[in-house]
Amino acid sequence: MSTWQHEIAGHLRKRWTAKTHAHEKFTQINMNNSTLATVPPQLRKNRLPLVLLMLGLLVWLLPFTLGLAGYSGSKALYVLFSIVTGIMLVTGFQKMTGYGYLFLTIFLWLGFWLKLTIHTILSYPFVEPVGSFVGSAQAWDEVLFTATVASLGVILGKLLYNQIKSRFGAMHGEIKPVVPPWYANSRKWLWAGLMVTGATVLLVNLKYGIHQIGLAPRTILMWPLNAGIAWLLNIGLATGITVLLWWDIALKKNLTVPIYAIIAEALVSSVSILSRAAYVFHAIPQLWAAHRFKHTFKGWSHAKTGLLVAIFALLLVVSISAVTTFRNYLYQSGAYLSTAYQVAYARSEALMSAIAAEQLKIKNSSPAERVALEKRVRELLAEKLKLDAIAAKEKAKSDEAMKSGSAQSKVLLNEFGYQITGGSSTLMLQLSVDRWIGLEGLMAVQSYPEKNRDLLWQALNEKPEAGKPDIYQTVSDSIYLKSDGTKFRFATLPGAAAFLYYSGSLLIVLLGMVFFSLAVLVIEFVINALTANPILCSLYGAVIASNVAQFGGSPQLSLPYFLMLACGILLVWIVQTRLFTQVLHKLKLLNTAQPRDD
């Protein structure tokens, strides 16, 4: 090898070693609770505590046993499916490599194993459309085997990442957060500005409908204001809070306001964009990552942690109730009907069928059986009368509200009252199982007869058009095929595994999930290399993992969103550079006075 080749090889080796060194330091900071203090010896192994592992296994065994007994296909395949998805979940916690991978394993486990098992045990219909899926034992076995292969691909992606990392070696050490020298003096102004911006964006978006899930924009502002508001609500405000919080941790400031700002921003964004998931995805990743540094928090205590958890839970109910209220009002294309009316009316209609069935049994029953059946009919009729009264009352309230001058306010308050007092609890139970993407997508694609690589390529290159449904809406026979595309932006999502199974090839499913798993890990590596902020890594890791779990509805639509994520990271990197500080100095925007310690 010539001299210049030696020089180039040496240069590349140094750059890789530096990057790997940075990632090892990132693992120290992320997973061992330490940048500002020595890592406790008991945390250095980064292992899931054996007690928690055994406890989780015991909790898992009951639904596993019930699911195994109720599964109609191959019992051996259900056992294999359960073991592989369980191992995938454990790898997210065991020797935890990154937040994004952890969230990815959680989302996929919920969308595959938990959803199948709960539906098998309770035998209730799936919420999302499943195309022409017939539910035979053979069809179910194909779905489970595909999900098993997809889960195996995720595990192999992490193993491959670990091999690449260990192959090039790494140096161990600690890093400290990058805090701009001007932040201490500007801290209060930045927090105040961020809060005012959040409140302003919330009100503007609620009034003008610039960015709301499922709805076409009601207002088009001067470019690029629509995109800017969407970026702020989707990730921008959360990014700002995460950055300032991490700097405050480094400066050992009182963190009471910054910690509660996380929950406030999550509530504001979720209600404003009509997304129930936004509250969880904005709050939990940041709180989880911040909790790992609780030993550095100034004036923090177990009591404050308990209060924080209680307030988070309370605002979760408020968020779900408010979003559901606005959705029920804005998503109806005809006359407004409250959720309480719809629930009572639907149950009353179901009781009519049940009463007719019982009356039919009476005709063919013995005298002894007839007494019990007639009693049952009377009970059903009494329940139906109560439901009819509720429906009539709710219909009258809606009609009266719509006649008044403040119709909208009365309708929304009535709906919110129903949701906050009971509707949200039922919805939360349903969302805990059915919100996660995965199983229905595989069911729909399994039933689709024209799976091939051309279909996968067509779906990858599909250009989204307003009012035109994507391929998966046809594959799944989605109810949104009939929605008004000029007003609404609804779509059923397949998930990454189902999207890859368009090809009909399990090998493509395996390799594709390896790629997605690697991508999540590598992107988080890059984020940390640029920002040295583990809380930001957790926030963006959760967002990216969620996009992978929900991948497939017109993939080209994901490109602008990922561009928004990249802009957020680059903005943080720029703000933390020396060049940015030098520019502020030249513009004479820095206050050189020493800040007061608070």
C-alpha positions in Angstrom: 0.0 0.0 0.0 1.4 3.4 -0.9 2.0 6.2 1.5 -1.0 8.2 0.5 -3.2 5.1 0.9 -1.8 4.6 4.4 -2.6 8.3 5.2 -6.2 8.0 4.0 -6.8 4.7 5.8 -5.4 6.2 9.0 -7.6 9.3 8.7 -10.7 7.2 8.2 -9.8 5.0 11.1 -9.4 8.0 13.4 -12.7 9.5 12.3 -14.5 6.2 12.9 -12.8 5.7 16.3 -13.9 9.3 17.3 -17.5 8.5 16.3 -17.5 5.2 18.0 -16.0 6.9 21.1 -18.8 9.4 21.0 -21.4 6.7 20.8 -19.8 4.8 23.8 -20.0 8.0 25.7 -23.6 8.3 24.6 -24.3 4.9 26.1 -22.7 6.0 29.4 -24.9 9.1 29.4 -28.1 7.5 28.3 -28.2 4.2 30.0 -26.1 4.8 33.2 -27.6 8.0 34.5 -24.3 9.7 34.5 -22.7 12.7 32.9 -22.5 15.0 35.8 -21.5 12.4 38.4 -19.7 9.0 38.6 -21.7 6.1 37.2 -22.9 3.9 40.0 -21.3 0.4 39.7 -24.6 -1.4 39.8 -25.7 0.5 36.7 -22.7 -0.1 34.5 -23.8 -3.4 33.1 -26.9 -1.9 31.6 -28.9 -5.0 32.2 -32.6 -5.4 33.0 -32.8 -6.4 36.7 -33.5 -10.1 37.1 -36.3 -9.4 39.5 -38.2 -7.3 36.9 -37.5 -9.8 34.2 -39.0 -12.6 36.3 -42.0 -10.5 37.4 -42.7 -9.6 33.8 -42.5 -13.3 32.8 -45.0 -14.2 35.5 -47.4 -11.4 34.4 -47.0 -12.6 30.8 -47.7 -16.3 31.5 -51.5 -15.9 32.2 -52.5 -14.1 29.0 -50.0 -16.4 27.1 -51.8 -19.5 28.5 -55.2 -18.2 27.7 -54.1 -17.1 24.2 -52.6 -20.5 23.5 -55.8 -22.2 24.5 -57.9 -20.0 22.4 -55.7 -19.8 19.3 -57.3 -21.6 16.3 -54.1 -22.4 14.4 -50.9 -24.2 15.2 -50.2 -24.2 18.9 -46.5 -24.7 18.3 -46.5 -21.6 16.0 -48.2 -19.5 18.6 -45.6 -20.6 21.2 -42.8 -19.7 18.7 -44.5 -16.3 17.9 -44.8 -15.5 21.6 -41.2 -16.4 22.4 -39.7 -14.5 19.5 -41.8 -11.3 20.1 -41.0 -11.6 23.8 -37.3 -11.9 23.1 -37.5 -8.8 20.9 -39.2 -6.9 23.7 -36.5 -8.0 26.2 -33.7 -6.9 23.9 -35.1 -3.4 24.0 -34.4 -3.3 27.8 -31.5 -5.8 28.2 -28.2 -4.1 27.5 -30.2 -1.1 26.3 -28.5 0.4 23.3 -30.8 3.2 22.5 -34.1 4.7 23.3 -35.4 4.5 19.7 -34.8 0.7 19.6 -36.5 0.3 22.9 -39.6 2.1 21.8 -39.6 0.2 18.5 -39.7 -3.1 20.3 -42.5 -1.9 22.6 -44.6 -0.6 19.8 -44.2 -3.8 17.7 -44.8 -6.1 20.7 -48.0 -4.2 21.5 -49.2 -4.3 17.8 -48.4 -8.0 17.3 -48.5 -10.1 20.4 -50.6 -8.2 22.9 -53.3 -7.3 20.3 -53.6 -10.9 19.0 -53.7 -12.4 22.5 -56.3 -10.0 24.0 -58.5 -10.4 20.9 -58.2 -14.1 21.1 -59.1 -14.2 24.8 -62.0 -11.7 24.6 -63.2 -12.6 21.1 -64.2 -9.1 20.1 -63.9 -7.6 16.6 -60.8 -5.7 15.3 -61.1 -2.0 15.1 -59.0 -1.5 11.9 -60.1 -3.0 8.6 -58.6 -6.4 7.7 -59.5 -6.7 4.0 -60.7 -10.1 2.9 -59.1 -12.0 5.8 -61.2 -15.2 6.4 -59.8 -16.1 9.8 -59.0 -19.7 9.0 -56.3 -21.6 10.9 -54.1 -21.5 7.9 -54.6 -17.8 7.4 -53.8 -17.1 11.1 -50.7 -19.2 10.9 -49.4 -17.2 7.9 -50.0 -14.0 9.8 -48.2 -15.2 12.9 -45.3 -16.6 11.0 -44.8 -13.3 9.1 -44.9 -11.4 12.4 -42.4 -13.8 13.9 -40.0 -13.2 10.9 -40.5 -9.4 11.2 -39.6 -9.6 15.0 -36.6 -11.7 14.2 -35.5 -9.1 11.7 -35.6 -6.4 14.4 -33.5 -8.5 16.8 -31.0 -9.2 14.0 -30.7 -5.5 13.3 -29.6 -4.8 16.9 -27.2 -7.8 16.8 -25.7 -6.5 13.6 -25.4 -3.0 15.0 -23.6 -4.3 18.1 -21.2 -6.4 16.0 -20.3 -3.3 13.8 -19.7 -1.3 17.0 -17.5 -3.9 18.6 -15.7 -4.7 15.4 -14.1 -1.3 15.3 -13.6 -1.0 19.0 -14.3 1.9 21.3 -12.9 4.0 24.1 -14.8 4.4 27.3 -15.4 7.7 28.9 -17.9 10.3 30.0 -19.2 13.4 28.2 -20.8 16.5 29.5 -23.7 18.3 27.8 -22.8 21.1 25.5 -24.2 24.3 27.1 -23.8 27.6 25.2 -22.0 30.2 27.3 -24.8 32.7 26.7 -27.6 30.4 28.0 -27.2 31.1 31.7 -27.9 34.8 31.2 -30.8 34.3 28.7 -32.4 31.3 30.4 -35.5 33.0 31.8 -36.2 34.9 28.6 -35.9 31.7 26.5 -38.3 29.8 28.7 -40.8 32.7 28.7 -40.5 33.0 24.9 -41.0 29.3 24.4 -44.2 29.3 26.6 -45.6 32.4 24.8 -44.9 30.8 21.4 -46.6 27.5 22.5 -49.8 29.3 23.7 -49.9 31.5 20.5 -49.5 28.5 18.2 -52.2 26.6 20.0 -54.7 29.4 19.6 -53.9 30.1 16.0 -54.1 26.4 15.0 -57.4 25.9 16.9 -59.0 28.9 15.3 -57.7 28.6 11.7 -57.3 24.8 11.4 -53.8 24.9 9.9 -52.6 21.5 11.0 -55.1 19.0 12.5 -55.0 15.2 12.1 -57.6 13.9 9.7 -58.6 17.3 8.3 -57.5 19.2 5.3 -56.1 22.7 6.2 -58.9 25.3 6.6 -56.5 28.2 6.1 -53.5 28.5 3.9 -51.1 31.2 5.2 -48.2 32.9 3.5 -45.3 30.4 2.8 -43.8 29.0 5.0 -46.1 29.8 7.9 -48.2 26.6 7.6 -45.1 24.4 7.5 -43.6 26.3 10.5 -46.7 26.0 12.6 -47.0 22.3 11.7 -43.3 21.8 12.7 -43.7 23.6 16.0 -46.7 21.5 17.0 -45.3 18.2 15.7 -41.8 18.4 17.2 -40.5 22.0 17.4 -42.0 23.0 20.8 -41.0 19.6 22.3 -37.5 20.0 20.9 -37.1 23.4 22.4 -38.2 22.2 25.9 -35.9 19.2 25.7 -32.9 21.3 24.8 -33.5 23.9 27.6 -34.2 21.1 30.1 -30.9 19.4 29.3 -29.0 22.7 29.7 -30.8 23.3 33.0 -29.8 19.8 34.2 -26.2 20.6 33.3 -26.3 24.0 35.2 -28.0 22.3 38.1 -31.0 24.7 38.1 -34.3 24.1 39.8 -36.2 21.9 37.4 -39.7 22.1 38.6 -40.9 24.4 35.9 -39.0 22.7 33.0 -40.3 19.3 34.0 -43.9 20.4 34.1 -43.4 22.3 30.9 -43.0 18.9 29.2 -46.5 17.9 30.2 -47.9 21.3 29.4 -46.5 21.2 25.8 -47.7 17.6 25.3 -51.2 18.7 26.3 -51.2 21.8 24.1 -49.9 20.0 21.1 -52.2 16.9 21.4 -55.3 19.0 21.7 -54.3 21.5 19.0 -53.5 18.8 16.3 -56.3 16.5 17.5 -53.9 13.7 18.2 -54.4 11.5 21.3 -51.0 9.9 20.8 -49.1 13.1 20.8 -49.6 13.6 24.5 -48.0 10.2 25.2 -45.2 10.5 22.6 -44.2 14.0 23.6 -44.3 13.5 27.4 -43.2 9.9 28.3 -39.9 9.8 26.3 -38.7 13.0 27.8 -39.9 12.2 31.4 -38.4 8.7 31.1 -35.0 10.0 30.0 -35.0 12.9 32.5 -35.8 10.5 35.3 -32.5 8.7 34.7 -30.8 11.9 35.8 -33.0 12.5 38.9 -30.0 12.3 41.2 -28.7 15.6 39.7 -32.0 17.4 40.1 -31.9 20.4 42.5 -34.5 20.1 45.2 -36.3 17.1 43.7 -37.9 14.4 45.9 -40.0 11.3 45.8 -43.0 13.3 46.8 -42.5 15.5 43.7 -42.2 12.4 41.6 -45.5 11.1 42.9 -47.2 14.4 42.3 -45.8 14.5 38.8 -47.1 11.1 38.0 -50.6 12.0 39.3 -50.7 15.2 37.3 -49.5 13.4 34.2 -52.3 10.8 34.6 -54.9 13.5 35.2 -53.9 15.5 32.1 -53.8 12.3 30.1 -57.6 12.0 30.8 -58.1 15.7 30.0 -56.1 15.3 26.7 -58.0 12.2 25.5 -61.4 13.8 26.5 -60.6 17.1 24.8 -59.2 15.6 21.6 -62.2 13.1 21.4 -64.6 16.0 21.9 -63.1 18.1 19.1 -62.8 15.1 16.8 -66.4 14.1 17.3 -67.5 17.6 16.5 -65.3 18.3 13.5 -65.3 14.8 11.9 -69.0 14.6 11.5 -70.1 15.5 8.0 -73.8 15.5 8.7 -75.9 16.8 11.7 -74.0 16.7 14.9 -74.7 13.8 17.3 -73.0 13.5 20.6 -71.0 10.4 21.6 -73.5 9.7 24.4 -76.3 9.6 21.9 -74.4 7.4 19.5 -73.5 4.9 22.2 -77.0 4.7 23.5 -78.5 4.4 20.0 -76.1 1.7 19.0 -76.7 -0.3 22.1 -80.5 0.1 21.7 -80.2 -1.3 18.2 -78.2 -4.3 19.4 -80.8 -5.0 22.1 -83.5 -5.1 19.4 -81.7 -8.0 17.7 -81.2 -9.7 21.1 -84.8 -9.3 22.0 -85.9 -10.8 18.6 -83.6 -13.7 19.1 -85.0 -14.4 22.6 -88.6 -14.2 21.4 -87.8 -16.7 18.7 -86.4 -19.1 21.3 -89.6 -18.7 23.4 -91.7 -20.2 20.5 -89.7 -23.4 20.5 -89.1 -23.7 24.3 -90.6 -25.9 27.0 -92.8 -24.3 29.7 -89.9 -24.3 32.2 -87.5 -22.7 29.7 -90.2 -20.2 28.7 -90.3 -18.6 32.2 -86.6 -17.9 32.2 -86.6 -16.6 28.6 -89.6 -14.3 29.2 -87.8 -12.8 32.2 -84.7 -12.2 30.1 -86.8 -10.5 27.5 -88.3 -8.2 30.1 -84.8 -7.3 31.4 -83.7 -6.5 27.8 -86.8 -4.4 27.2 -86.3 -2.4 30.4 -82.6 -1.7 29.4 -83.7 -0.7 25.9 -86.3 1.8 27.4 -83.5 3.4 29.5 -81.2 3.7 26.5 -84.0 5.2 24.3 -84.6 7.8 27.0 -80.9 8.7 27.1 -80.8 8.9 23.3 -83.9 11.1 23.2 -82.5 13.4 25.9 -79.1 13.7 24.2 -80.8 14.4 20.8 -82.9 17.1 22.5 -79.8 18.7 24.1 -78.0 18.8 20.7 -81.0 20.2 18.9 -81.5 22.9 21.6 -77.8 23.8 21.5 -77.7 24.1 17.8 -80.6 26.6 17.9 -78.8 28.9 20.3 -76.4 31.7 19.5 -73.6 29.8 21.3 -74.3 26.5 19.8 -70.7 25.4 19.3 -69.7 26.1 22.9 -72.7 24.3 24.4 -72.2 21.3 22.1 -68.5 21.0 23.0 -69.1 21.4 26.7 -71.8 18.8 26.7 -69.5 16.4 24.8 -66.5 17.1 27.0 -68.6 16.5 30.1 -69.5 13.1 28.8 -65.9 12.2 27.9 -64.4 13.4 31.2 -66.9 11.6 33.4 -66.8 8.2 31.7 -66.3 8.1 28.0 -62.5 8.6 28.2 -62.0 5.7 30.6 -63.7 3.3 28.1 -61.7 4.8 25.2 -58.4 4.5 27.1 -59.0 0.7 27.7 -59.7 0.3 24.0 -56.7 2.4 22.9 -54.3 0.5 25.2 -54.8 -2.5 22.9 -56.2 -1.4 19.6 -54.2 1.8 19.0 -51.0 0.0 18.1 -50.4 -0.8 14.4 -49.3 -4.2 13.2 -51.6 -7.2 13.3 -54.5 -5.9 11.2 -52.1 -4.9 8.5 -50.6 -8.4 8.2 -54.2 -9.8 8.2 -55.2 -7.5 5.3 -52.1 -8.1 3.2 -52.3 -11.9 3.9 -55.7 -12.0 2.3 -54.7 -9.9 -0.7 -54.2 -12.3 -3.7 -51.9 -10.1 -5.8 -48.8 -9.9 -3.5 -45.6 -9.6 -5.4 -42.5 -7.4 -5.7 -44.1 -5.2 -8.2 -46.8 -4.3 -5.7 -44.2 -3.4 -3.2 -42.3 -1.2 -5.7 -45.6 0.4 -6.7 -46.4 1.2 -3.1 -42.9 2.7 -2.5 -43.2 5.0 -5.5 -46.8 5.9 -5.0 -47.3 9.7 -5.2 -49.9 11.0 -2.8 -52.7 13.0 -4.3 -55.5 14.9 -2.5 -58.7 12.9 -2.6 -57.0 9.8 -4.0 -56.6 6.8 -1.6 -53.3 4.9 -1.3 -52.8 1.3 -2.2 -53.4 0.0 1.4 -56.8 1.5 1.6 -57.8 -0.8 -1.2 -55.9 -3.8 0.2 -57.6 -3.4 3.6 -61.0 -2.4 2.2 -60.8 0.7 4.4 -63.9 2.6 5.3 -62.0 5.8 4.4 -62.3 4.8 0.7 -65.7 6.5 0.9 -64.7 9.6 2.9 -64.6 13.1 1.3 -60.9 13.5 0.3 -61.3 17.3 -0.1 -62.3 17.8 3.5 -60.8 14.8 5.4 -57.3 13.2 5.4 -58.1 9.8 6.9 -56.1 6.7 6.2 -55.6 3.2 7.6 -52.0 2.3 8.1 -50.4 -1.1 7.5 -47.2 -0.9 9.5 -43.7 -1.8 8.3 -44.0 -5.6 8.4 -47.3 -5.6 6.4 -45.9 -3.1 3.9 -42.9 -5.3 3.3 -45.2 -8.3 2.9 -46.7 -6.7 -0.2 -43.8 -8.5 -1.8 -45.1 -11.9 -0.7 -41.5 -12.7 0.4 -40.6 -13.5 3.9 -37.0 -12.8 3.1 -37.8 -9.3 2.1 -39.8 -8.9 5.4 -36.8 -10.1 7.3 -34.2 -7.9 5.5 -36.5 -4.9 5.6 -37.0 -5.1 9.3 -33.2 -5.5 9.8 -32.9 -2.3 7.8 -35.5 -0.4 9.9 -34.0 -1.6 13.1 -30.5 -0.5 12.0 -31.9 2.8 10.8 -33.4 3.6 14.2 -30.1 2.9 16.0 -27.9 4.7 13.5 -30.2 7.8 13.4 -30.1 8.0 17.2 -26.3 7.7 17.1 -26.2 10.7 14.7 -28.5 12.7 16.9 -26.3 12.2 19.9 -23.2 12.9 18.0 -24.6 16.3 16.9 -26.4 17.3 20.1 -24.9 15.3 23.1 -28.5 15.4 24.5 -29.9 12.0 25.7 -33.3 13.5 26.4 -33.5 14.7 22.8 -32.4 11.2 21.7 -35.3 9.7 23.7 -37.8 12.1 22.2 -36.7 11.7 18.6 -36.1 8.0 19.1 -39.8 7.5 20.1 -41.0 9.6 17.2 -38.9 7.7 14.7 -39.8 4.3 16.2 -43.5 5.2 15.9 -43.1 6.1 12.3 -41.5 2.8 11.6 -44.3 0.9 13.4 -46.9 2.9 11.4 -45.0 2.9 8.1 -46.7 2.3 4.8 -49.4 4.8 4.1 -47.9 6.6 1.1 -44.2 6.4 2.2 -43.4 9.6 0.2 -45.6 11.5 2.7 -43.1 10.6 5.4 -40.2 12.5 3.6 -41.4 16.0 4.6 -41.9 14.9 8.2 -38.4 13.4 8.4 -37.1 16.6 6.9 -38.8 18.5 9.8 -37.0 16.2 12.2 -33.7 16.8 10.5 -34.2 20.5 10.6 -34.9 20.3 14.4 -31.6 18.4 15.0 -29.6 20.7 12.8 -31.0 23.8 14.5 -30.0 22.4 17.9 -26.5 21.6 16.6 -26.1 25.1 15.1 -27.2 26.8 18.3 -24.7 24.8 20.3 -21.7 25.6 18.1 -19.0 28.2 18.9 -19.7 29.9 15.6 -23.3 30.7 16.7 -21.9 32.3 19.9 -19.4 34.3 18.0 -22.2 35.6 15.7 -24.2 36.7 18.8 -21.1 38.5 20.1 -20.5 40.3 16.8 -24.2 41.4 16.8 -23.8 42.5 20.4 -26.7 40.4 21.6 -25.0 38.9 24.6 -25.2 40.1 28.1 -21.8 39.6 29.8 -23.2 40.1 33.3 -23.1 37.1 35.6 -26.5 35.5 36.0 -28.1 35.2 39.5 -28.2 31.6 40.8 -31.8 30.4 41.0 
